[in-house]
Amino acid sequence: MALIHIGVALALSLSVNTVAAFDSPRREIRFAVAAQFPPFQSRNPQGQLVGLNIELGNALCQQLNVRCTWVDQVVVENFPALDARQFDAIMGMAPTSERRRWANFTDNLYPFTTRLVARRDSGLTPSVSSLKGKRVGVLLGSNREAFAHSKWAPGGVIVKSFWLNDELVRSLVAGDIDATLQGTVEIRQALLDTAAGQDFAFLGPAVSAELLGNGVAIAVRKPDTALRHELNRALEELMQNGEYQRILASYPLDAS
């Protein structure tokens, strides 16, 4: 009988400790980020992480009164590492239907627009008939790469993937590719607003598709509904207190 009592007491103790562990307040959020997409996330000459997503992530952590830890990744879409708890969330991803198979997403942090960029006099438009046989550059692992391979490549469009936007832009200027499919903000900063970009422009209408998404959010593990709710609550509070608007004021997201 004594052994039974001891076993029950031990089970109750373990149960209480487990509940306490789950109820303990969050002290840290580890955000994964691929620091190669200015102005959203990159490193300055001093090696510090900078950009819109970094500012928003730090503000969310401050609102939640937790420490922000940034885990620099080679690629954005590292869901296996997320599931393996190498970090808690992935900052700055378009919540497409394909990605929702692997993770849950917060509310959108901000919208984005996808456009085709090519030489002004090329006559190209973002359609298979116009781009057939042409070389279109996209960033490796991006939602634009997934879209181009799914919707354009079967029709004869040559999709070329690049690790870095700087490399892609150099290829476009040199004529090694004919066009690029990009977010308006990234390509403005990387090319169109520079001296090298004077002969290039957005051509045709914005490209819209489920594979592209229409906004940027934060990916979390599917079971981690608590973190998702906390981040959504903090985002709403930042919007209400004006900090969200202050941060976004430095980033012209409506560039077109």
FIKOLZA-1660 file (N, C-alpha, C; in steps of 0.1 Angstrom, whole numbers, plus 5000, padded with zeros to 4 digits):
% residues 256
   i   px   py   pz ch aa at
   1 5008 4988 5000  A  M  N
   1 5000 5000 5000  A  M CA
   1 5009 5013 5000  A  M  C
   2 5020 5012 5008  A  A  N
   2 5029 5024 5008  A  A CA
   2 5034 5027 4994  A  A  C
   3 5037 5016 4987  A  L  N
   3 5043 5018 4973  A  L CA
   3 5033 5025 4964  A  L  C
   4 5020 5021 4966  A  I  N
   4 5009 5028 4958  A  I CA
   4 5009 5042 4961  A  I  C
   5 5009 5046 4974  A  H  N
   5 5008 5060 4978  A  H CA
   5 5020 5068 4972  A  H  C
   6 5032 5061 4973  A  I  N
   6 5044 5068 4967  A  I CA
   6 5042 5070 4952  A  I  C
   7 5037 5060 4945  A  G  N
   7 5035 5061 4931  A  G CA
   7 5025 5072 4928  A  G  C
   8 5015 5073 4935  A  V  N
   8 5005 5084 4933  A  V CA
   8 5010 5097 4935  A  V  C
   9 5018 5099 4946  A  A  N
   9 5024 5111 4949  A  A CA
   9 5034 5116 4939  A  A  C
  10 5042 5106 4934  A  L  N
  10 5052 5109 4923  A  L CA
  10 5044 5114 4910  A  L  C
  11 5033 5107 4907  A  A  N
  11 5026 5110 4895  A  A CA
  11 5020 5124 4896  A  A  C
  12 5015 5127 4908  A  L  N
  12 5009 5141 4910  A  L CA
  12 5020 5151 4910  A  L  C
  13 5032 5148 4915  A  S  N
  13 5043 5158 4915  A  S CA
  13 5047 5161 4900  A  S  C
  14 5048 5150 4892  A  L  N
  14 5052 5152 4878  A  L CA
  14 5041 5160 4871  A  L  C
  15 5028 5157 4874  A  S  N
  15 5018 5164 4867  A  S CA
  15 5018 5179 4871  A  S  C
  16 5020 5182 4883  A  V  N
  16 5021 5196 4887  A  V CA
  16 5033 5203 4881  A  V  C
  17 5044 5196 4880  A  N  N
  17 5056 5202 4874  A  N CA
  17 5054 5205 4859  A  N  C
  18 5047 5195 4853  A  T  N
  18 5045 5197 4838  A  T CA
  18 5036 5208 4836  A  T  C
  19 5025 5210 4844  A  V  N
  19 5016 5221 4842  A  V CA
  19 5023 5234 4845  A  V  C
  20 5032 5234 4855  A  A  N
  20 5039 5246 4858  A  A CA
  20 5049 5250 4847  A  A  C
  21 5055 5240 4841  A  A  N
  21 5064 5243 4830  A  A CA
  21 5056 5249 4818  A  A  C
  22 5044 5244 4815  A  F  N
  22 5036 5250 4804  A  F CA
  22 5031 5264 4808  A  F  C
  23 5028 5266 4821  A  D  N
  23 5022 5278 4825  A  D CA
  23 5033 5289 4827  A  D  C
  24 5046 5285 4827  A  S  N
  24 5056 5295 4830  A  S CA
  24 5056 5306 4819  A  S  C
  25 5058 5318 4823  A  P  N
  25 5058 5329 4813  A  P CA
  25 5069 5328 4803  A  P  C
  26 5066 5332 4791  A  R  N
  26 5076 5332 4780  A  R CA
  26 5087 5342 4783  A  R  C
  27 5100 5339 4782  A  R  N
  27 5110 5348 4784  A  R CA
  27 5118 5352 4772  A  R  C
  28 5116 5345 4761  A  E  N
  28 5124 5347 4749  A  E CA
  28 5116 5342 4737  A  E  C
  29 5118 5349 4725  A  I  N
  29 5114 5345 4712  A  I CA
  29 5126 5344 4703  A  I  C
  30 5128 5333 4697  A  R  N
  30 5139 5331 4688  A  R CA
  30 5134 5332 4674  A  R  C
  31 5137 5343 4667  A  F  N
  31 5133 5345 4654  A  F CA
  31 5143 5340 4644  A  F  C
  32 5140 5332 4634  A  A  N
  32 5149 5329 4623  A  A CA
  32 5147 5339 4612  A  A  C
  33 5158 5343 4606  A  V  N
  33 5158 5353 4595  A  V CA
  33 5169 5350 4586  A  V  C
  34 5166 5352 4573  A  A  N
  34 5177 5351 4563  A  A CA
  34 5181 5365 4559  A  A  C
  35 5193 5370 4564  A  A  N
  35 5196 5384 4563  A  A CA
  35 5202 5388 4550  A  A  C
  36 5195 5386 4539  A  Q  N
  36 5200 5389 4526  A  Q CA
  36 5189 5396 4517  A  Q  C
  37 5179 5402 4524  A  F  N
  37 5168 5408 4516  A  F CA
  37 5165 5422 4521  A  F  C
  38 5174 5431 4518  A  P  N
  38 5172 5445 4521  A  P CA
  38 5160 5450 4513  A  P  C
  39 5152 5460 4518  A  P  N
  39 5153 5466 4531  A  P CA
  39 5146 5459 4542  A  P  C
  40 5142 5446 4540  A  F  N
  40 5135 5439 4550  A  F CA
  40 5144 5433 4561  A  F  C
  41 5154 5427 4557  A  Q  N
  41 5164 5421 4566  A  Q CA
  41 5177 5419 4559  A  Q  C
  42 5187 5425 4566  A  S  N
  42 5201 5424 4560  A  S CA
  42 5211 5428 4572  A  S  C
  43 5223 5428 4569  A  R  N
  43 5233 5432 4579  A  R CA
  43 5240 5445 4574  A  R  C
  44 5242 5455 4583  A  N  N
  44 5248 5467 4579  A  N CA
  44 5263 5465 4579  A  N  C
  45 5271 5475 4576  A  P  N
  45 5286 5473 4575  A  P CA
  45 5292 5469 4588  A  P  C
  46 5285 5472 4599  A  Q  N
  46 5290 5467 4612  A  Q CA
  46 5286 5453 4616  A  Q  C
  47 5279 5447 4607  A  G  N
  47 5274 5433 4609  A  G CA
  47 5262 5432 4617  A  G  C
  48 5255 5443 4620  A  Q  N
  48 5242 5443 4628  A  Q CA
  48 5231 5440 4619  A  Q  C
  49 5221 5433 4624  A  L  N
  49 5209 5430 4616  A  L CA
  49 5200 5443 4616  A  L  C
  50 5196 5446 4604  A  V  N
  50 5188 5459 4602  A  V CA
  50 5176 5456 4592  A  V  C
  51 5166 5464 4592  A  G  N
  51 5155 5463 4583  A  G CA
  51 5142 5463 4589  A  G  C
  52 5132 5463 4581  A  L  N
  52 5118 5464 4586  A  L CA
  52 5114 5452 4594  A  L  C
  53 5117 5440 4590  A  N  N
  53 5113 5428 4597  A  N CA
  53 5121 5428 4611  A  N  C
  54 5133 5432 4611  A  I  N
  54 5141 5432 4623  A  I CA
  54 5134 5442 4633  A  I  C
  55 5131 5454 4628  A  E  N
  55 5125 5464 4637  A  E CA
  55 5111 5459 4642  A  E  C
  56 5103 5453 4634  A  L  N
  56 5090 5448 4638  A  L CA
  56 5092 5437 4648  A  L  C
  57 5101 5428 4646  A  G  N
  57 5103 5417 4655  A  G CA
  57 5108 5422 4669  A  G  C
  58 5117 5431 4669  A  N  N
  58 5121 5437 4682  A  N CA
  58 5110 5444 4689  A  N  C
  59 5101 5451 4681  A  A  N
  59 5090 5458 4687  A  A CA
  59 5080 5448 4693  A  A  C
  60 5078 5437 4686  A  L  N
  60 5068 5427 4691  A  L CA
  60 5074 5421 4704  A  L  C
  61 5087 5418 4705  A  C  N
  61 5093 5413 4717  A  C CA
  61 5092 5423 4728  A  C  C
  62 5094 5435 4726  A  Q  N
  62 5093 5446 4736  A  Q CA
  62 5079 5447 4741  A  Q  C
  63 5069 5446 4732  A  Q  N
  63 5055 5447 4736  A  Q CA
  63 5051 5435 4745  A  Q  C
  64 5057 5423 4742  A  L  N
  64 5055 5411 4750  A  L CA
  64 5064 5410 4762  A  L  C
  65 5073 5419 4764  A  N  N
  65 5083 5419 4775  A  N CA
  65 5091 5406 4775  A  N  C
  66 5096 5402 4763  A  V  N
  66 5105 5391 4762  A  V CA
  66 5117 5395 4755  A  V  C
  67 5128 5386 4756  A  R  N
  67 5140 5389 4749  A  R CA
  67 5139 5384 4735  A  R  C
  68 5144 5392 4725  A  C  N
  68 5144 5388 4711  A  C CA
  68 5158 5382 4708  A  C  C
  69 5158 5370 4703  A  T  N
  69 5170 5364 4698  A  T CA
  69 5169 5361 4683  A  T  C
  70 5179 5365 4675  A  W  N
  70 5178 5364 4661  A  W CA
  70 5187 5353 4656  A  W  C
  71 5182 5343 4649  A  V  N
  71 5190 5332 4644  A  V CA
  71 5191 5333 4629  A  V  C
  72 5203 5337 4624  A  D  N
  72 5205 5339 4610  A  D CA
  72 5205 5326 4602  A  D  C
  73 5197 5325 4592  A  Q  N
  73 5195 5313 4584  A  Q CA
  73 5201 5315 4570  A  Q  C
  74 5205 5304 4564  A  V  N
  74 5209 5305 4550  A  V CA
  74 5197 5307 4541  A  V  C
  75 5186 5300 4544  A  V  N
  75 5174 5301 4536  A  V CA
  75 5162 5304 4545  A  V  C
  76 5152 5311 4539  A  V  N
  76 5141 5315 4547  A  V CA
  76 5132 5303 4551  A  V  C
  77 5130 5295 4541  A  E  N
  77 5119 5284 4543  A  E CA
  77 5125 5272 4549  A  E  C
  78 5130 5273 4562  A  N  N
  78 5136 5262 4569  A  N CA
  78 5126 5256 4579  A  N  C
  79 5116 5249 4574  A  F  N
  79 5106 5243 4583  A  F CA
  79 5111 5232 4591  A  F  C
  80 5120 5223 4585  A  P  N
  80 5125 5212 4594  A  P CA
  80 5132 5218 4606  A  P  C
  81 5140 5229 4605  A  A  N
  81 5146 5235 4617  A  A CA
  81 5136 5241 4626  A  A  C
  82 5125 5246 4621  A  L  N
  82 5115 5251 4630  A  L CA
  82 5109 5240 4638  A  L  C
  83 5105 5229 4631  A  D  N
  83 5099 5218 4638  A  D CA
  83 5109 5211 4648  A  D  C
  84 5122 5212 4645  A  A  N
  84 5132 5207 4654  A  A CA
  84 5135 5216 4666  A  A  C
  85 5128 5228 4667  A  R  N
  85 5129 5238 4678  A  R CA
  85 5142 5244 4678  A  R  C
  86 5149 5246 4667  A  Q  N
  86 5161 5253 4666  A  Q CA
  86 5158 5268 4668  A  Q  C
  87 5146 5272 4665  A  F  N
  87 5141 5286 4668  A  F CA
  87 5126 5285 4670  A  F  C
  88 5119 5295 4673  A  D  N
  88 5105 5295 4676  A  D CA
  88 5096 5300 4665  A  D  C
  89 5102 5308 4656  A  A  N
  89 5094 5314 4645  A  A CA
  89 5103 5318 4634  A  A  C
  90 5097 5319 4622  A  I  N
  90 5104 5324 4610  A  I CA
  90 5098 5338 4607  A  I  C
  91 5106 5348 4607  A  M  N
  91 5102 5362 4605  A  M CA
  91 5102 5365 4590  A  M  C
  92 5090 5370 4585  A  G  N
  92 5090 5376 4572  A  G CA
  92 5088 5366 4561  A  G  C
  93 5076 5359 4561  A  M  N
  93 5073 5350 4550  A  M CA
  93 5059 5352 4545  A  M  C
  94 5057 5350 4532  A  A  N
  94 5043 5350 4526  A  A CA
  94 5036 5338 4530  A  A  C
  95 5024 5339 4536  A  P  N
  95 5017 5327 4540  A  P CA
  95 5009 5320 4529  A  P  C
  96 5016 5314 4520  A  T  N
  96 5009 5307 4509  A  T CA
  96 5003 5294 4513  A  T  C
  97 4995 5288 4504  A  S  N
  97 4988 5276 4507  A  S CA
  97 4998 5264 4509  A  S  C
  98 5009 5265 4501  A  E  N
  98 5019 5254 4502  A  E CA
  98 5026 5255 4515  A  E  C
  99 5029 5267 4520  A  R  N
  99 5036 5269 4533  A  R CA
  99 5027 5266 4544  A  R  C
 100 5014 5268 4543  A  R  N
 100 5005 5265 4554  A  R CA
 100 5004 5250 4557  A  R  C
 101 5009 5242 4547  A  R  N
 101 5010 5227 4550  A  R CA
 101 5020 5224 4561  A  R  C
 102 5030 5233 4563  A  W  N
 102 5041 5230 4572  A  W CA
 102 5041 5239 4584  A  W  C
 103 5034 5250 4584  A  A  N
 103 5034 5259 4596  A  A CA
 103 5021 5267 4596  A  A  C
 104 5019 5273 4608  A  N  N
 104 5008 5283 4609  A  N CA
 104 5014 5297 4608  A  N  C
 105 5006 5306 4606  A  F  N
 105 5011 5320 4604  A  F CA
 105 5003 5330 4612  A  F  C
 106 5010 5340 4616  A  T  N
 106 5003 5352 4623  A  T CA
 106 4995 5359 4612  A  T  C
 107 4988 5370 4617  A  D  N
 107 4982 5379 4608  A  D CA
 107 4993 5386 4600  A  D  C
 108 4989 5391 4588  A  N  N
 108 4999 5398 4580  A  N CA
 108 5005 5410 4587  A  N  C
 109 5019 5411 4586  A  L  N
 109 5026 5422 4591  A  L CA
 109 5024 5435 4582  A  L  C
 110 5024 5432 4569  A  Y  N
 110 5022 5443 4559  A  Y CA
 110 5020 5436 4546  A  Y  C
 111 5014 5443 4536  A  P  N
 111 5012 5438 4523  A  P CA
 111 5024 5439 4514  A  P  C
 112 5024 5432 4503  A  F  N
 112 5035 5434 4493  A  F CA
 112 5029 5432 4479  A  F  C
 113 5036 5437 4469  A  T  N
 113 5032 5435 4455  A  T CA
 113 5043 5429 4447  A  T  C
 114 5040 5420 4438  A  T  N
 114 5049 5414 4429  A  T CA
 114 5048 5419 4415  A  T  C
 115 5060 5423 4409  A  R  N
 115 5059 5428 4396  A  R CA
 115 5071 5422 4387  A  R  C
 116 5069 5423 4374  A  L  N
 116 5079 5419 4364  A  L CA
 116 5087 5432 4361  A  L  C
 117 5101 5430 4361  A  V  N
 117 5110 5441 4358  A  V CA
 117 5118 5437 4347  A  V  C
 118 5119 5446 4337  A  A  N
 118 5128 5443 4325  A  A CA
 118 5131 5457 4319  A  A  C
 119 5139 5457 4308  A  R  N
 119 5142 5469 4301  A  R CA
 119 5130 5476 4296  A  R  C
 120 5129 5489 4297  A  R  N
 120 5117 5496 4293  A  R CA
 120 5112 5493 4279  A  R  C
 121 5122 5491 4270  A  D  N
 121 5118 5489 4255  A  D CA
 121 5117 5475 4251  A  D  C
 122 5117 5465 4261  A  S  N
 122 5116 5451 4258  A  S CA
 122 5103 5447 4253  A  S  C
 123 5092 5454 4257  A  G  N
 123 5079 5450 4254  A  G CA
 123 5074 5437 4261  A  G  C
 124 5081 5433 4272  A  L  N
 124 5076 5421 4279  A  L CA
 124 5065 5424 4289  A  L  C
 125 5057 5414 4291  A  T  N
 125 5046 5415 4301  A  T CA
 125 5047 5402 4309  A  T  C
 126 5041 5402 4321  A  P  N
 126 5041 5390 4330  A  P CA
 126 5031 5379 4325  A  P  C
 127 5033 5374 4314  A  S  N
 127 5025 5363 4309  A  S CA
 127 5033 5353 4302  A  S  C
 128 5028 5340 4301  A  V  N
 128 5036 5330 4295  A  V CA
 128 5039 5333 4280  A  V  C
 129 5028 5338 4273  A  S  N
 129 5030 5341 4259  A  S CA
 129 5041 5351 4256  A  S  C
 130 5042 5361 4265  A  S  N
 130 5052 5371 4263  A  S CA
 130 5066 5366 4267  A  S  C
 131 5067 5358 4277  A  L  N
 131 5080 5354 4283  A  L CA
 131 5085 5341 4277  A  L  C
 132 5077 5334 4269  A  K  N
 132 5082 5321 4263  A  K CA
 132 5096 5323 4257  A  K  C
 133 5105 5314 4261  A  G  N
 133 5119 5315 4256  A  G CA
 133 5127 5325 4262  A  G  C
 134 5122 5333 4271  A  K  N
 134 5129 5344 4278  A  K CA
 134 5135 5338 4291  A  K  C
 135 5145 5344 4296  A  R  N
 135 5152 5340 4309  A  R CA
 135 5147 5350 4320  A  R  C
 136 5140 5344 4330  A  V  N
 136 5135 5352 4341  A  V CA
 136 5142 5349 4354  A  V  C
 137 5148 5358 4360  A  G  N
 137 5155 5356 4373  A  G CA
 137 5146 5357 4385  A  G  C
 138 5148 5348 4394  A  V  N
 138 5141 5348 4407  A  V CA
 138 5151 5345 4418  A  V  C
 139 5147 5348 4430  A  L  N
 139 5155 5345 4442  A  L CA
 139 5153 5330 4446  A  L  C
 140 5164 5323 4449  A  L  N
 140 5163 5309 4453  A  L CA
 140 5155 5308 4465  A  L  C
 141 5146 5298 4465  A  G  N
 141 5138 5295 4477  A  G CA
 141 5126 5305 4480  A  G  C
 142 5124 5314 4471  A  S  N
 142 5114 5324 4473  A  S CA
 142 5100 5319 4467  A  S  C
 143 5089 5326 4472  A  N  N
 143 5076 5322 4466  A  N CA
 143 5075 5326 4452  A  N  C
 144 5083 5336 4447  A  R  N
 144 5083 5339 4432  A  R CA
 144 5090 5328 4424  A  R  C
 145 5100 5321 4430  A  E  N
 145 5106 5310 4423  A  E CA
 145 5096 5299 4422  A  E  C
 146 5088 5296 4433  A  A  N
 146 5078 5285 4432  A  A CA
 146 5068 5288 4422  A  A  C
 147 5063 5301 4421  A  F  N
 147 5053 5305 4412  A  F CA
 147 5058 5303 4397  A  F  C
 148 5070 5308 4395  A  A  N
 148 5076 5308 4381  A  A CA
 148 5078 5294 4376  A  A  C
 149 5082 5285 4385  A  H  N
 149 5084 5271 4381  A  H CA
 149 5071 5264 4379  A  H  C
 150 5061 5268 4386  A  S  N
 150 5048 5261 4385  A  S CA
 150 5039 5266 4373  A  S  C
 151 5040 5280 4371  A  K  N
 151 5030 5286 4362  A  K CA
 151 5037 5290 4349  A  K  C
 152 5050 5293 4349  A  W  N
 152 5056 5298 4337  A  W CA
 152 5065 5288 4330  A  W  C
 153 5073 5281 4338  A  A  N
 153 5083 5271 4332  A  A CA
 153 5076 5261 4323  A  A  C
 154 5064 5255 4326  A  P  N
 154 5058 5246 4317  A  P CA
 154 5055 5251 4304  A  P  C
 155 5053 5265 4303  A  G  N
 155 5050 5271 4290  A  G CA
 155 5062 5276 4282  A  G  C
 156 5074 5272 4286  A  G  N
 156 5086 5275 4279  A  G CA
 156 5094 5287 4284  A  G  C
 157 5090 5292 4296  A  V  N
 157 5098 5303 4302  A  V CA
 157 5110 5297 4309  A  V  C
 158 5122 5303 4307  A  I  N
 158 5134 5298 4313  A  I CA
 158 5136 5304 4327  A  I  C
 159 5134 5297 4337  A  V  N
 159 5135 5303 4351  A  V CA
 159 5150 5300 4356  A  V  C
 160 5156 5311 4360  A  K  N
 160 5170 5311 4365  A  K CA
 160 5170 5316 4380  A  K  C
 161 5174 5308 4389  A  S  N
 161 5174 5311 4403  A  S CA
 161 5188 5316 4408  A  S  C
 162 5187 5326 4416  A  F  N
 162 5199 5333 4421  A  F CA
 162 5199 5333 4437  A  F  C
 163 5211 5331 4442  A  W  N
 163 5212 5331 4457  A  W CA
 163 5210 5345 4463  A  W  C
 164 5216 5355 4456  A  L  N
 164 5215 5369 4462  A  L CA
 164 5209 5378 4451  A  L  C
 165 5202 5388 4456  A  N  N
 165 5196 5398 4447  A  N CA
 165 5206 5406 4440  A  N  C
 166 5218 5409 4446  A  D  N
 166 5228 5416 4439  A  D CA
 166 5233 5409 4427  A  D  C
 167 5235 5396 4428  A  E  N
 167 5239 5387 4417  A  E CA
 167 5228 5387 4406  A  E  C
 168 5216 5386 4410  A  L  N
 168 5205 5387 4400  A  L CA
 168 5205 5400 4393  A  L  C
 169 5206 5411 4400  A  V  N
 169 5205 5424 4394  A  V CA
 169 5217 5426 4384  A  V  C
 170 5229 5421 4388  A  R  N
 170 5240 5423 4379  A  R CA
 170 5238 5415 4366  A  R  C
 171 5232 5403 4367  A  S  N
 171 5229 5395 4355  A  S CA
 171 5218 5402 4346  A  S  C
 172 5209 5408 4352  A  L  N
 172 5198 5415 4345  A  L CA
 172 5204 5427 4337  A  L  C
 173 5213 5435 4344  A  V  N
 173 5219 5447 4338  A  V CA
 173 5228 5442 4326  A  V  C
 174 5235 5431 4328  A  A  N
 174 5245 5426 4318  A  A CA
 174 5238 5419 4307  A  A  C
 175 5225 5416 4308  A  G  N
 175 5218 5410 4297  A  G CA
 175 5218 5395 4298  A  G  C
 176 5223 5389 4309  A  D  N
 176 5224 5375 4310  A  D CA
 176 5210 5369 4313  A  D  C
 177 5201 5377 4318  A  I  N
 177 5187 5373 4319  A  I CA
 177 5179 5385 4313  A  I  C
 178 5166 5382 4310  A  D  N
 178 5158 5392 4303  A  D CA
 178 5149 5399 4312  A  D  C
 179 5145 5393 4324  A  A  N
 179 5136 5400 4333  A  A CA
 179 5138 5394 4346  A  A  C
 180 5131 5399 4356  A  T  N
 180 5131 5394 4370  A  T CA
 180 5117 5396 4376  A  T  C
 181 5112 5386 4384  A  L  N
 181 5100 5387 4391  A  L CA
 181 5103 5389 4405  A  L  C
 182 5099 5401 4410  A  Q  N
 182 5103 5406 4423  A  Q CA
 182 5092 5413 4431  A  Q  C
 183 5095 5415 4444  A  G  N
 183 5087 5424 4452  A  G CA
 183 5090 5438 4448  A  G  C
 184 5081 5447 4448  A  T  N
 184 5084 5460 4443  A  T CA
 184 5094 5468 4452  A  T  C
 185 5093 5466 4465  A  V  N
 185 5102 5473 4474  A  V CA
 185 5117 5468 4472  A  V  C
 186 5119 5455 4472  A  E  N
 186 5133 5450 4470  A  E CA
 186 5139 5455 4457  A  E  C
 187 5132 5453 4446  A  I  N
 187 5138 5456 4433  A  I CA
 187 5140 5471 4431  A  I  C
 188 5131 5480 4438  A  R  N
 188 5133 5494 4437  A  R CA
 188 5147 5498 4443  A  R  C
 189 5149 5492 4455  A  Q  N
 189 5161 5496 4462  A  Q CA
 189 5174 5490 4455  A  Q  C
 190 5172 5477 4450  A  A  N
 190 5183 5470 4444  A  A CA
 190 5187 5475 4430  A  A  C
 191 5177 5481 4423  A  L  N
 191 5179 5484 4409  A  L CA
 191 5173 5497 4405  A  L  C
 192 5159 5498 4405  A  L  N
 192 5152 5508 4398  A  L CA
 192 5155 5522 4403  A  L  C
 193 5159 5524 4416  A  D  N
 193 5162 5537 4422  A  D CA
 193 5177 5540 4421  A  D  C
 194 5184 5532 4414  A  T  N
 194 5199 5534 4412  A  T CA
 194 5202 5539 4398  A  T  C
 195 5214 5544 4396  A  A  N
 195 5218 5548 4383  A  A CA
 195 5218 5537 4373  A  A  C
 196 5221 5525 4377  A  A  N
 196 5221 5514 4368  A  A CA
 196 5207 5510 4363  A  A  C
 197 5197 5514 4370  A  G  N
 197 5184 5510 4368  A  G CA
 197 5175 5519 4359  A  G  C
 198 5182 5530 4353  A  Q  N
 198 5174 5540 4346  A  Q CA
 198 5167 5534 4333  A  Q  C
 199 5173 5523 4328  A  D  N
 199 5167 5517 4315  A  D CA
 199 5157 5506 4318  A  D  C
 200 5154 5504 4331  A  F  N
 200 5145 5493 4335  A  F CA
 200 5133 5499 4342  A  F  C
 201 5122 5491 4342  A  A  N
 201 5110 5495 4347  A  A CA
 201 5101 5483 4351  A  A  C
 202 5090 5486 4358  A  F  N
 202 5079 5476 4360  A  F CA
 202 5072 5475 4347  A  F  C
 203 5070 5463 4342  A  L  N
 203 5062 5461 4330  A  L CA
 203 5050 5453 4332  A  L  C
 204 5039 5458 4327  A  G  N
 204 5026 5450 4329  A  G CA
 204 5020 5452 4343  A  G  C
 205 5009 5446 4345  A  P  N
 205 5002 5447 4358  A  P CA
 205 5009 5439 4369  A  P  C
 206 5006 5441 4382  A  A  N
 206 5011 5433 4393  A  A CA
 206 5007 5419 4391  A  A  C
 207 5015 5410 4395  A  V  N
 207 5012 5395 4394  A  V CA
 207 5006 5391 4407  A  V  C
 208 4994 5385 4406  A  S  N
 208 4987 5380 4418  A  S CA
 208 4984 5365 4416  A  S  C
 209 4987 5357 4427  A  A  N
 209 4984 5343 4427  A  A CA
 209 4985 5337 4441  A  A  C
 210 4978 5326 4443  A  E  N
 210 4979 5320 4456  A  E CA
 210 4993 5316 4460  A  E  C
 211 5001 5312 4450  A  L  N
 211 5015 5307 4452  A  L CA
 211 5023 5319 4457  A  L  C
 212 5019 5331 4454  A  L  N
 212 5027 5343 4457  A  L CA
 212 5023 5349 4471  A  L  C
 213 5010 5347 4474  A  G  N
 213 5005 5354 4486  A  G CA
 213 5004 5369 4484  A  G  C
 214 4999 5376 4494  A  N  N
 214 4997 5390 4492  A  N CA
 214 5002 5398 4504  A  N  C
 215 5009 5391 4513  A  G  N
 215 5014 5398 4525  A  G CA
 215 5025 5390 4531  A  G  C
 216 5031 5396 4542  A  V  N
 216 5042 5390 4549  A  V CA
 216 5038 5388 4563  A  V  C
 217 5041 5376 4568  A  A  N
 217 5037 5372 4582  A  A CA
 217 5048 5365 4589  A  A  C
 218 5045 5359 4601  A  I  N
 218 5055 5352 4608  A  I CA
 218 5050 5337 4609  A  I  C
 219 5059 5328 4606  A  A  N
 219 5055 5314 4606  A  A CA
 219 5059 5308 4620  A  A  C
 220 5050 5300 4626  A  V  N
 220 5052 5293 4638  A  V CA
 220 5049 5278 4637  A  V  C
 221 5054 5270 4646  A  R  N
 221 5050 5256 4645  A  R CA
 221 5035 5254 4647  A  R  C
 222 5030 5244 4640  A  K  N
 222 5015 5242 4640  A  K CA
 222 5009 5241 4654  A  K  C
 223 5016 5233 4663  A  P  N
 223 5010 5232 4676  A  P CA
 223 5012 5244 4685  A  P  C
 224 5020 5254 4681  A  D  N
 224 5023 5265 4690  A  D CA
 224 5013 5276 4688  A  D  C
 225 5000 5273 4691  A  T  N
 225 4990 5283 4690  A  T CA
 225 4991 5295 4700  A  T  C
 226 4997 5292 4711  A  A  N
 226 4999 5302 4721  A  A CA
 226 5008 5314 4716  A  A  C
 227 5019 5310 4710  A  L  N
 227 5028 5320 4704  A  L CA
 227 5022 5328 4693  A  L  C
 228 5014 5321 4685  A  R  N
 228 5007 5328 4674  A  R CA
 228 4998 5338 4680  A  R  C
 229 4990 5335 4690  A  H  N
 229 4980 5344 4696  A  H CA
 229 4988 5356 4702  A  H  C
 230 4999 5353 4709  A  E  N
 230 5007 5363 4716  A  E CA
 230 5012 5373 4706  A  E  C
 231 5017 5368 4694  A  L  N
 231 5023 5377 4684  A  L CA
 231 5012 5386 4678  A  L  C
 232 5000 5379 4675  A  N  N
 232 4989 5387 4669  A  N CA
 232 4984 5398 4679  A  N  C
 233 4984 5394 4692  A  R  N
 233 4979 5404 4702  A  R CA
 233 4989 5416 4702  A  R  C
 234 5002 5413 4702  A  A  N
 234 5012 5423 4703  A  A CA
 234 5012 5432 4691  A  A  C
 235 5010 5426 4679  A  L  N
 235 5009 5434 4667  A  L CA
 235 4997 5443 4667  A  L  C
 236 4986 5439 4672  A  E  N
 236 4974 5447 4673  A  E CA
 236 4977 5459 4683  A  E  C
 237 4984 5456 4694  A  E  N
 237 4987 5466 4704  A  E CA
 237 4997 5477 4698  A  E  C
 238 5007 5472 4689  A  L  N
 238 5016 5481 4683  A  L CA
 238 5008 5490 4673  A  L  C
 239 4998 5485 4667  A  M  N
 239 4990 5493 4658  A  M CA
 239 4982 5504 4665  A  M  C
 240 4977 5500 4677  A  Q  N
 240 4969 5509 4685  A  Q CA
 240 4977 5520 4691  A  Q  C
 241 4990 5517 4695  A  N  N
 241 4998 5527 4702  A  N CA
 241 5006 5535 4693  A  N  C
 242 5006 5532 4680  A  G  N
 242 5013 5541 4670  A  G CA
 242 5027 5536 4667  A  G  C
 243 5032 5527 4674  A  E  N
 243 5046 5522 4671  A  E CA
 243 5047 5515 4658  A  E  C
 244 5037 5508 4654  A  Y  N
 244 5037 5501 4641  A  Y CA
 244 5038 5511 4630  A  Y  C
 245 5030 5522 4630  A  Q  N
 245 5030 5532 4620  A  Q CA
 245 5043 5539 4620  A  Q  C
 246 5049 5541 4631  A  R  N
 246 5062 5548 4632  A  R CA
 246 5073 5540 4625  A  R  C
 247 5073 5527 4627  A  I  N
 247 5083 5518 4621  A  I CA
 247 5081 5518 4605  A  I  C
 248 5068 5516 4601  A  L  N
 248 5066 5514 4587  A  L CA
 248 5068 5527 4579  A  L  C
 249 5068 5539 4586  A  A  N
 249 5070 5552 4579  A  A CA
 249 5083 5553 4571  A  A  C
 250 5093 5545 4576  A  S  N
 250 5106 5546 4569  A  S CA
 250 5107 5536 4557  A  S  C
 251 5097 5529 4555  A  Y  N
 251 5097 5519 4544  A  Y CA
 251 5085 5521 4535  A  Y  C
 252 5087 5526 4523  A  P  N
 252 5077 5529 4513  A  P CA
 252 5071 5516 4507  A  P  C
 253 5062 5509 4514  A  L  N
 253 5057 5496 4509  A  L CA
 253 5048 5497 4498  A  L  C
 254 5043 5509 4495  A  D  N
 254 5033 5511 4484  A  D CA
 254 5041 5514 4471  A  D  C
 255 5054 5512 4471  A  A  N
 255 5062 5515 4458  A  A CA
 255 5056 5507 4447  A  A  C
 256 5054 5514 4435  A  S  N
 256 5049 5507 4423  A  S CA
 256 5054 5513 4411  A  S  C
% end
